[in-house]
Amino acid sequence: MPGTIVDVLVSEGDTIEAGEPVLITEAMKMETEVQAPISGKVTGVFVQKGDAVNPDEALVEIEP
């Protein structure tokens, strides 16, 4: 479902664990935490606070 980025919780170079929150999105007045599917190093953050996003869009890149 299309939504808006409310907060970006990681930066490039951060090391994260699977399940750790990386973004908070808002759709239909409901905020949702987007969690990392894998552990690794954040190699790209493609959104910033306030951006509109769509399903299947790359938001954050994580290298294992």
N, CA and C atoms as an extended XYZ file, in Angstrom:
192
Properties=species:S:1:pos:R:3:atomname:S:1:resname:S:1:resid:I:1 pbc="F F F"
N         0.842       -1.173        0.000 N   MET     1
C         0.000        0.000        0.000 CA  MET     1
C         0.894        1.245        0.000 C   MET     1
N         0.629        2.227       -0.829 N   PRO     2
C         1.426        3.449       -0.843 CA  PRO     2
C         1.400        4.137        0.513 C   PRO     2
N         2.487        4.821        0.837 N   GLY     3
C         2.562        5.504        2.120 CA  GLY     3
C         3.605        6.598        2.100 C   GLY     3
N         3.921        7.096        3.291 N   THR     4
C         4.884        8.176        3.461 CA  THR     4
C         5.905        7.769        4.510 C   THR     4
N         7.159        8.142        4.297 N   ILE     5
C         8.203        7.862        5.278 CA  ILE     5
C         8.069        8.866        6.425 C   ILE     5
N         7.898        8.352        7.638 N   VAL     6
C         7.768        9.190        8.832 CA  VAL     6
C         9.140        9.407        9.467 C   VAL     6
N         9.982        8.365        9.473 N   ASP     7
C        11.308        8.472       10.077 CA  ASP     7
C        12.237        7.418        9.479 C   ASP     7
N        13.498        7.787        9.311 N   VAL     8
C        14.539        6.867        8.862 CA  VAL     8
C        15.426        6.613       10.071 C   VAL     8
N        15.525        5.348       10.487 N   LEU     9
C        16.208        4.997       11.731 CA  LEU     9
C        17.640        4.522       11.537 C   LEU     9
N        18.094        4.368       10.300 N   VAL    10
C        19.455        3.894       10.019 CA  VAL    10
C        20.142        4.830        9.030 C   VAL    10
N        21.458        4.714        8.975 N   SER    11
C        22.274        5.476        8.022 CA  SER    11
C        23.209        4.513        7.309 C   SER    11
N        23.731        4.933        6.155 N   GLU    12
C        24.709        4.111        5.448 CA  GLU    12
C        25.896        3.845        6.371 C   GLU    12
N        26.351        2.599        6.365 N   GLY    13
C        27.480        2.211        7.199 CA  GLY    13
C        27.075        1.573        8.516 C   GLY    13
N        25.810        1.716        8.922 N   ASP    14
C        25.335        1.097       10.167 CA  ASP    14
C        25.328       -0.421       10.036 C   ASP    14
N        25.639       -1.102       11.125 N   THR    15
C        25.519       -2.558       11.187 CA  THR    15
C        24.236       -2.861       11.949 C   THR    15
N        23.364       -3.682       11.345 N   ILE    16
C        22.071       -3.965       11.963 CA  ILE    16
C        21.823       -5.464       12.047 C   ILE    16
N        20.898       -5.827       12.908 N   GLU    17
C        20.494       -7.226       13.093 CA  GLU    17
C        19.132       -7.448       12.434 C   GLU    17
N        18.867       -8.672       12.018 N   ALA    18
C        17.565       -9.026       11.453 CA  ALA    18
C        16.477       -8.705       12.473 C   ALA    18
N        15.407       -8.083       12.022 N   GLY    19
C        14.298       -7.729       12.900 CA  GLY    19
C        14.399       -6.338       13.497 C   GLY    19
N        15.551       -5.702       13.335 N   GLU    20
C        15.745       -4.345       13.858 CA  GLU    20
C        14.982       -3.349       12.976 C   GLU    20
N        14.293       -2.379       13.576 N   PRO    21
C        13.565       -1.402       12.754 CA  PRO    21
C        14.511       -0.510       11.963 C   PRO    21
N        14.181       -0.271       10.692 N   VAL    22
C        15.003        0.593        9.842 CA  VAL    22
C        14.249        1.850        9.399 C   VAL    22
N        12.924        1.750        9.284 N   LEU    23
C        12.088        2.873        8.853 CA  LEU    23
C        10.758        2.839        9.577 C   LEU    23
N        10.092        3.982        9.601 N   ILE    24
C         8.695        4.040       10.032 CA  ILE    24
C         7.918        4.680        8.893 C   ILE    24
N         6.868        3.985        8.454 N   THR    25
C         6.027        4.500        7.372 CA  THR    25
C         4.633        4.789        7.909 C   THR    25
N         3.898        5.614        7.170 N   GLU    26
C         2.519        5.926        7.538 CA  GLU    26
C         1.650        5.736        6.304 C   GLU    26
N         0.572        4.977        6.479 N   ALA    27
C        -0.404        4.771        5.404 CA  ALA    27
C        -1.782        4.698        6.052 C   ALA    27
N        -2.703        5.401        5.505 N   MET    28
C        -4.082        5.427        6.021 CA  MET    28
C        -4.104        5.771        7.518 C   MET    28
N        -3.302        6.767        7.914 N   LYS    29
C        -3.222        7.275        9.289 CA  LYS    29
C        -2.719        6.244       10.298 C   LYS    29
N        -2.029        5.215        9.810 N   MET    30
C        -1.477        4.188       10.693 CA  MET    30
C         0.019        4.082       10.452 C   MET    30
N         0.805        4.181       11.531 N   GLU    31
C         2.256        4.068       11.411 CA  GLU    31
C         2.689        2.612       11.531 C   GLU    31
N         3.662        2.226       10.696 N   THR    32
C         4.167        0.862       10.678 CA  THR    32
C         5.688        0.884       10.684 C   THR    32
N         6.261        0.021       11.508 N   GLU    33
C         7.707       -0.126       11.573 CA  GLU    33
C         8.144       -1.111       10.491 C   GLU    33
N         9.127       -0.724        9.681 N   VAL    34
C         9.694       -1.621        8.671 CA  VAL    34
C        10.968       -2.193        9.279 C   VAL    34
N        11.033       -3.531        9.347 N   GLN    35
C        12.160       -4.187        9.998 CA  GLN    35
C        13.108       -4.797        8.975 C   GLN    35
N        14.374       -4.880        9.364 N   ALA    36
C        15.391       -5.483        8.496 CA  ALA    36
C        15.116       -6.975        8.348 C   ALA    36
N        15.079       -7.479        7.118 N   PRO    37
C        14.841       -8.911        6.910 CA  PRO    37
C        16.083       -9.765        7.196 C   PRO    37
N        17.278       -9.134        7.127 N   ILE    38
C        18.536       -9.852        7.357 CA  ILE    38
C        19.469       -8.997        8.204 C   ILE    38
N        20.471       -9.646        8.785 N   SER    39
C        21.526       -8.923        9.497 CA  SER    39
C        22.588       -8.506        8.483 C   SER    39
N        23.242       -7.393        8.737 N   GLY    40
C        24.313       -6.956        7.851 CA  GLY    40
C        24.614       -5.490        7.986 C   GLY    40
N        25.257       -4.954        6.941 N   LYS    41
C        25.666       -3.559        6.915 CA  LYS    41
C        24.772       -2.797        5.938 C   LYS    41
N        24.287       -1.631        6.355 N   VAL    42
C        23.461       -0.794        5.491 CA  VAL    42
C        24.374       -0.160        4.443 C   VAL    42
N        24.120       -0.483        3.176 N   THR    43
C        24.955        0.038        2.089 CA  THR    43
C        24.240        1.102        1.266 C   THR    43
N        22.958        1.312        1.533 N   GLY    44
C        22.218        2.349        0.816 CA  GLY    44
C        20.916        2.684        1.508 C   GLY    44
N        20.612        3.963        1.613 N   VAL    45
C        19.319        4.436        2.115 CA  VAL    45
C        18.754        5.305        1.009 C   VAL    45
N        17.663        4.862        0.391 N   PHE    46
C        17.133        5.500       -0.807 CA  PHE    46
C        15.946        6.420       -0.564 C   PHE    46
N        15.594        6.637        0.712 N   VAL    47
C        14.461        7.498        1.045 CA  VAL    47
C        14.858        8.437        2.177 C   VAL    47
N        14.069        9.480        2.341 N   GLN    48
C        14.246       10.373        3.478 CA  GLN    48
C        12.874       10.732        4.032 C   GLN    48
N        12.874       11.303        5.212 N   LYS    49
C        11.625       11.662        5.889 CA  LYS    49
C        10.759       12.518        4.965 C   LYS    49
N         9.480       12.137        4.845 N   GLY    50
C         8.532       12.880        4.024 CA  GLY    50
C         8.338       12.330        2.626 C   GLY    50
N         9.199       11.410        2.182 N   ASP    51
C         9.070       10.829        0.842 CA  ASP    51
C         7.823        9.951        0.734 C   ASP    51
N         7.182        9.987       -0.425 N   ALA    52
C         6.084        9.074       -0.731 CA  ALA    52
C         6.696        7.802       -1.312 C   ALA    52
N         6.214        6.648       -0.861 N   VAL    53
C         6.740        5.369       -1.333 CA  VAL    53
C         5.607        4.460       -1.798 C   VAL    53
N         5.978        3.507       -2.652 N   ASN    54
C         5.024        2.550       -3.201 CA  ASN    54
C         5.479        1.130       -2.903 C   ASN    54
N         4.563        0.162       -2.954 N   PRO    55
C         4.956       -1.238       -2.735 CA  PRO    55
C         6.034       -1.667       -3.729 C   PRO    55
N         6.900       -2.568       -3.311 N   ASP    56
C         7.978       -3.135       -4.128 CA  ASP    56
C         9.073       -2.137       -4.489 C   ASP    56
N         9.096       -0.974       -3.850 N   GLU    57
C        10.140        0.017       -4.072 CA  GLU    57
C        11.297       -0.260       -3.104 C   GLU    57
N        12.543       -0.187       -3.587 N   ALA    58
C        13.700       -0.384       -2.710 CA  ALA    58
C        13.843        0.833       -1.804 C   ALA    58
N        13.884        0.602       -0.488 N   LEU    59
C        13.976        1.698        0.469 CA  LEU    59
C        15.355        1.748        1.126 C   LEU    59
N        15.853        0.576        1.515 N   VAL    60
C        17.144        0.455        2.182 CA  VAL    60
C        17.840       -0.784        1.628 C   VAL    60
N        19.152       -0.687        1.386 N   GLU    61
C        19.924       -1.840        0.920 CA  GLU    61
C        20.802       -2.329        2.050 C   GLU    61
N        20.762       -3.648        2.296 N   ILE    62
C        21.547       -4.265        3.362 CA  ILE    62
C        22.409       -5.358        2.746 C   ILE    62
N        23.705       -5.290        3.014 N   GLU    63
C        24.647       -6.304        2.519 CA  GLU    63
C        24.991       -7.244        3.667 C   GLU    63
N        24.758       -8.541        3.489 N   PRO    64
C        25.036       -9.496        4.590 CA  PRO    64
C        26.496       -9.576        4.954 C   PRO    64
